[in-house]
């Protein structure tokens, strides 16, 4: 029994779910047709937007799912930590940068979730403009991205939790939104 306390629990499901979030956020269509800046910040913002959708869907599903969700969240920030180190950020600066990323995550979640819950594409597009397109506003791309995220939220809401924690996430195809009239 005592040795069980020191055994690492497998995080395969959490890792698979996190990889699905990242894979969706890295689709070239977002950078090519939605004009998301193909930069470290742009990629971070798209991962955050998809992660916010995922965590939003898992909220209120009970203690076990909450613990699972926390593990996926922890993996996200472990990955951000590792990425910063790979980019050559000094060991003393990494914790500060990760803290800023955490604050950015929560700030974006606070901006996106109410708009998603209300189905308000205009409000979501404005929030995306402030975060994803801060230097060069792209009103049409912002609206298309907002409509994509609203559809993604609907699809995640309709999916059973069991599939979501197994990493079977039914994201919408962003190609459908790249030329939609707004």
Buried (B, 14 or more C-beta within 10 A) or exposed (E): EEEEEEEEEEBEBBBBBBEBBBEBBEBEBBBEBBBBBEEEBBBBBBBBBBBBBBBBBBEEBEEEBEEBBEBBBEBBBEBBBEBBEEEEBEEEEBEEBBEEBBEBBEBBBEBBBEBBEEEBBEBBBBBBBEBBBEEEEBEBBBBBBBBBBBBBBEBBEEBEBEEBBBBEBEBBEBEEBBEEEE
